[in-house]
């Protein structure tokens, strides 16, 4: 006969095992909404539980939330729309593929307030804090852009692959406050890889751009910080900046663009171009309507035309510590290939306030330096090293005439 004490111990043990099993089940399945104890928590939305990705996005509450996409290939015939603030759309890396089959110019992802009309409106319909991360977007020649974001403040695109779209890879349209694009791969898009229109305090860092038309265009903006990116094989230009103030383009690799590597135009001012490698492009750095520009410590190698062009509309330009060269690496027979023996040189048009000093010019031909007729306010050409380069007597005479041609303010009598 079993004693009551032994029976009680047996029942207690059984109950303990049941409780532990219950906790194990909860830990495996996750805590349900009714069992949550964290105040303010909202459930993560898993798109796999919905009939479509758009249905999952539509399920995000007004306060915002995270939509998680599983691995898989998902065909998109209409844009996926993000219409509220504080939304994160995240996939499982490149195994999450959104394939845009639309042939009427629609983007793969559209981020905007649904009531937004003119993107240049007064900001009434701005959205805030959108993050798109860890997924892959593929378009077609007749599709629109990969991602279009209109009037989104603090948008963050991270770890996204965007390829083969008929429009831009990523287009940020008047995303005024603090847009960020990082750690992404932007390739083979028919228009621009990353188009920045009317943006402010921009970060573009650690991305790879390959074989878009232009890699990056920044128009009507402020304070672009573009660092640590790799740009290769573009059908047009590398970096095009227009009507933009206070920016830095630094530490980038820009190679084999058919057009110019960097272009500044249309009222650009206060911009530093520093420590970039600019190699084997159609042209190097072209300063058109650009003012207060510093060009320093760049390696500019094997340009087909104008390694540096300072136009008549540019002013207050400081160029120092750059290496302009062909592909010479110590012995003539060690040059990479015959067409690398030719490297275009420096073109100075009629400018104002240009300082060109402490640079190395090596192996430039057939016109290493071209100087325009007159510099109003001066061209300082001093302290440069010129090797394996022949300057014509006419150019030497022009440089001698313009060197230290300073325009000093008149001294008013006491």
C-alpha positions in Angstrom: 0.0 0.0 0.0 1.4 3.4 -1.0 1.7 5.9 1.8 -0.1 9.3 1.4 3.3 10.9 1.7 4.8 9.0 -1.2 1.7 9.7 -3.3 1.9 13.4 -2.5 5.6 13.5 -3.6 4.7 11.6 -6.8 1.9 14.1 -7.6 4.2 17.1 -6.9 6.8 15.6 -9.2 4.3 15.1 -12.0 3.0 18.6 -11.7 6.5 20.0 -11.8 7.3 18.1 -15.0 4.1 19.4 -16.6 4.9 22.9 -15.7 8.4 22.6 -17.2 7.0 21.0 -20.3 4.6 23.9 -20.6 7.5 26.4 -20.4 9.4 24.5 -23.0 6.5 24.6 -25.4 6.1 28.4 -24.8 9.8 28.9 -25.4 9.7 27.0 -28.6 6.6 28.6 -30.0 7.1 32.1 -28.6 5.0 34.1 -26.2 1.5 34.8 -27.5 0.0 38.3 -27.5 -2.1 37.5 -24.5 0.9 36.3 -22.5 3.1 39.4 -23.2 4.3 41.2 -20.1 6.4 44.0 -21.7 4.4 47.2 -21.7 4.1 48.8 -25.1 5.3 45.9 -27.1 3.7 45.3 -30.5 3.9 41.9 -32.4 6.3 41.5 -35.2 4.5 40.9 -38.5 5.7 37.8 -40.4 4.7 38.1 -44.1 4.6 34.3 -44.4 1.4 34.4 -42.3 -0.4 36.7 -44.9 -1.7 36.1 -48.4 0.6 38.7 -49.9 3.5 41.0 -48.9 1.2 44.0 -49.4 -1.3 42.5 -47.0 1.5 42.2 -44.4 2.5 45.8 -45.0 -1.1 46.9 -44.7 -1.3 45.2 -41.3 1.2 47.5 -39.7 -0.5 49.6 -37.1 -0.5 53.4 -37.2 2.2 53.5 -34.6 4.6 51.5 -36.9 6.1 48.1 -36.8 8.4 45.5 -38.4 7.5 43.4 -41.4 9.7 40.3 -41.8 10.0 38.6 -45.2 11.0 35.0 -45.5 13.4 33.5 -48.1 11.8 33.0 -51.5 11.1 34.6 -54.9 8.1 36.9 -54.9 6.8 38.4 -58.2 5.6 42.0 -57.9 3.2 43.3 -60.6 2.4 46.5 -58.7 4.6 48.4 -56.3 4.8 47.3 -52.7 3.6 50.4 -50.8 4.8 51.6 -47.4 2.4 54.3 -46.3 3.1 55.0 -42.7 6.0 56.1 -40.4 8.3 54.0 -38.2 8.1 51.0 -40.5 10.9 48.5 -41.0 10.8 46.0 -44.0 13.5 43.4 -43.6 14.2 40.2 -45.5 16.5 37.2 -45.1 19.3 38.6 -47.1 19.7 37.9 -50.9 17.6 34.8 -50.5 14.6 37.1 -50.2 14.1 38.2 -53.9 11.4 40.7 -55.0 11.1 40.4 -58.8 9.4 43.3 -60.5 7.5 42.0 -63.6 5.7 45.3 -64.2 6.3 46.8 -67.7 4.5 50.1 -67.2 7.3 51.9 -65.4 6.2 51.1 -61.8 8.8 50.8 -59.1 9.3 47.7 -57.0 8.9 49.5 -53.7 7.2 52.9 -53.3 7.4 54.7 -49.9 5.2 57.7 -49.6 2.1 59.1 -47.8 -0.8 58.0 -50.0 -2.2 61.5 -49.8 1.0 63.1 -51.2 0.5 65.0 -54.4 3.3 67.3 -55.4 6.6 66.0 -53.8 7.7 69.7 -53.5 4.7 70.5 -51.3 5.0 72.1 -47.9 5.9 68.9 -46.0 2.4 68.2 -44.7 2.6 64.7 -45.9 6.1 63.7 -44.8 6.7 60.3 -43.3 9.5 59.5 -40.8 11.9 56.7 -40.0 11.6 54.1 -42.7 14.1 51.2 -42.9 14.5 48.8 -45.8 17.1 46.1 -45.3 18.5 42.7 -46.2 16.7 41.8 -49.4 17.2 41.7 -53.2 15.2 43.6 -55.8 15.3 42.8 -59.5 13.5 44.7 -62.3 13.3 44.6 -66.0 14.0 47.1 -68.8 10.4 48.4 -68.8 10.0 48.5 -65.0 10.5 51.6 -63.0 13.0 52.1 -60.2 13.9 49.6 -57.5 13.0 51.9 -54.5 11.3 55.2 -54.8 10.9 57.2 -51.6 9.1 60.6 -51.6 9.4 63.0 -48.7 10.6 60.4 -46.2 12.7 61.9 -43.3 15.4 59.6 -41.8 15.1 56.9 -44.4 17.6 54.1 -44.1 18.4 51.6 -46.9 20.9 49.0 -45.7 22.2 45.7 -47.1 19.9 45.8 -50.2 20.8 44.5 -53.6 19.0 46.5 -56.4 19.6 45.4 -60.0 18.3 45.5 -63.6 15.6 48.1 -63.2 14.4 50.3 -66.1 14.6 53.4 -63.9 17.0 54.3 -61.1 18.2 51.7 -58.6 17.2 53.8 -55.6 15.5 57.2 -56.0 15.2 59.4 -52.9 12.9 62.3 -53.8 13.0 65.2 -51.3 13.9 62.9 -48.4 15.1 66.0 -46.7 16.2 64.9 -43.2 19.1 62.5 -42.8 18.8 59.9 -45.6 21.3 57.0 -45.3 22.3 54.3 -47.9 24.9 51.9 -46.8 26.3 48.4 -47.4 24.2 47.9 -50.5 24.9 46.6 -54.0 23.4 48.7 -56.8 24.0 47.3 -60.3 22.9 47.2 -63.9 20.1 49.7 -63.6 19.2 51.6 -66.8 19.3 55.1 -65.2 21.1 56.2 -62.1 22.2 53.8 -59.4 21.4 56.2 -56.6 19.4 59.4 -57.4 19.3 62.0 -54.6 16.9 64.8 -55.4 16.5 67.6 -52.8 18.0 65.7 -49.9 19.8 67.1 -46.9 22.6 65.7 -44.6 23.1 62.6 -46.7 25.2 59.5 -45.9 26.3 57.2 -48.7 28.8 54.7 -47.4 30.3 51.3 -48.1 28.2 50.6 -51.2 29.1 49.0 -54.5 27.9 50.5 -57.7 28.4 48.6 -61.0 27.4 49.2 -64.6 24.4 51.6 -64.0 24.2 54.6 -66.4 25.5 57.1 -63.8 26.4 55.7 -60.4 25.2 58.6 -58.2 23.5 61.9 -58.9 22.9 64.5 -56.2 20.8 67.5 -57.3 19.6 70.5 -55.3 20.9 69.1 -52.0 23.0 69.9 -49.0 25.8 68.1 -47.2 26.4 64.9 -49.1 28.9 62.6 -47.3 30.0 60.0 -49.7 32.8 57.7 -48.3 34.2 54.3 -48.8 32.2 53.3 -51.9 33.3 51.3 -55.0 32.2 52.4 -58.4 33.0 50.4 -61.5 32.2 50.1 -65.2 29.5 52.7 -65.5 28.0 53.4 -68.9 27.9 57.2 -68.1 29.5 59.0 -65.2 30.5 58.2 -61.7 29.4 61.0 -59.3 27.4 64.0 -60.6 26.7 66.7 -58.1 24.7 69.8 -59.0 23.4 72.8 -57.0 24.6 71.2 -53.8 26.5 72.8 -50.9 28.9 71.6 -48.2 29.7 68.1 -49.3 32.6 65.6 -49.1 33.5 62.8 -51.6 36.3 60.9 -50.0 37.9 57.5 -49.9 36.1 56.1 -52.9 37.3 53.9 -55.8 36.0 55.2 -59.1 37.1 53.0 -62.1 36.3 52.6 -65.8 33.3 54.9 -66.2 32.8 55.7 -69.8 32.2 59.3 -68.8 33.8 61.5 -66.2 34.5 60.2 -62.7 33.3 63.3 -60.8 31.3 66.3 -62.1 30.4 69.4 -60.1 28.0 71.8 -61.9 25.2 74.3 -61.4 26.1 76.4 -58.4 28.1 73.9 -56.4 30.1 75.3 -53.5 32.0 74.3 -50.4 32.9 70.7 -51.5 36.0 68.6 -50.8 37.1 65.8 -53.1 39.8 64.0 -51.3 41.7 60.7 -51.2 39.8 59.0 -54.0 41.3 56.6 -56.5 40.1 57.7 -60.0 41.4 55.2 -62.6 40.9 54.5 -66.3 37.8 56.7 -66.8 36.6 58.7 -69.8 37.5 61.8 -67.8 38.6 62.6 -64.3 37.3 65.5 -62.2 35.3 68.2 -64.0 34.6 71.4 -62.2 32.1 73.4 -64.2 29.9 75.8 -62.2 31.8 75.1 -58.9 33.2 77.4 -56.2 35.2 77.0 -53.0 36.3 73.5 -54.0 39.2 71.5 -52.5 40.8 68.7 -54.6 43.4 66.9 -52.6 45.3 63.6 -52.2 43.6 61.9 -55.1 45.3 59.3 -57.3 44.1 60.1 -60.9 45.4 57.6 -63.3 44.9 57.0 -67.1 42.1 59.4 -68.1 41.1 59.5 -71.7 40.3 63.2 -71.5 41.0 65.9 -68.9 42.2 64.3 -65.7 41.1 67.6 -64.2 39.1 70.4 -65.9 38.6 73.7 -64.2 36.2 75.7 -66.3 35.8 79.4 -66.8 32.7 79.3 -64.5 34.6 77.8 -61.6 36.3 79.9 -58.9 38.2 79.6 -55.6 39.7 76.2 -56.4 42.5 74.7 -54.4 44.2 71.6 -55.9 47.1 70.1 -53.9 48.8 66.8 -53.3 47.3 64.9 -56.1 49.0 62.3 -58.4 48.1 62.6 -62.1 49.7 59.8 -64.1 49.7 57.0 -66.6 50.3 53.4 -65.6 54.1 53.5 -65.2 55.3 51.3 -62.3 59.0 51.5 -62.4 60.2 50.1 -65.7 58.8 50.9 -69.1 58.2 47.2 -70.0 56.1 46.8 -66.8 53.4 49.1 -67.9 50.1 47.2 -68.1 49.2 47.6 -71.7 49.8 49.9 -74.6 46.8 52.1 -74.3 47.7 52.9 -70.7 50.8 54.8 -71.9 48.4 57.7 -72.7 46.9 59.8 -69.9 45.2 63.1 -70.5 46.3 66.1 -68.4 45.0 69.3 -66.8 42.8 71.9 -68.5 42.5 75.4 -67.0 39.9 77.6 -68.7 39.6 81.2 -67.8 39.0 81.0 -64.1 39.2 83.0 -60.9 41.3 82.3 -57.8 42.8 78.9 -58.7 45.7 77.4 -56.7 47.5 74.4 -58.2 50.4 73.3 -56.0 52.2 70.3 -54.7 50.9 67.9 -57.3 52.7 65.2 -59.3 52.2 65.1 -63.1 53.8 62.1 -64.7 53.5 60.5 -68.1 50.8 62.9 -69.3 50.3 63.3 -73.1 49.7 64.5 -75.7 48.6 67.8 -74.1 49.7 67.6 -70.5 48.5 71.1 -69.6 46.1 73.4 -71.4 45.8 77.0 -70.2 43.1 79.4 -71.2 43.7 83.0 -72.2 43.1 85.0 -68.9 42.6 84.4 -65.2 40.7 87.1 -63.5 42.1 87.1 -60.0 44.9 84.7 -60.6 46.3 81.3 -61.2 48.9 80.1 -58.8 50.9 77.2 -60.4 53.7 76.4 -58.1 55.7 73.6 -56.4 54.5 70.8 -58.7 56.6 67.9 -59.9 56.5 67.2 -63.6 58.1 64.0 -65.0 58.0 62.0 -68.2 55.9 64.9 -69.5 56.9 67.4 -72.1 55.4 70.9 -71.8 55.4 73.1 -74.9 57.1 76.5 -74.9 53.7 78.1 -75.3 52.3 76.4 -72.2 55.4 77.3 -70.2 55.1 80.9 -71.3 51.4 80.9 -70.2 52.2 79.4 -66.8 55.0 81.9 -66.3 52.6 84.8 -67.2 49.9 83.6 -64.8 51.9 82.4 -61.9 51.3 84.5 -58.8 48.9 86.7 -60.7 47.1 87.8 -57.5 44.3 90.3 -57.3 44.8 92.3 -54.1 42.1 94.6 -52.6 42.9 98.3 -52.9 44.3 99.9 -49.7 42.1 102.7 -48.5 44.0 105.8 -47.3 44.1 106.4 -43.5 
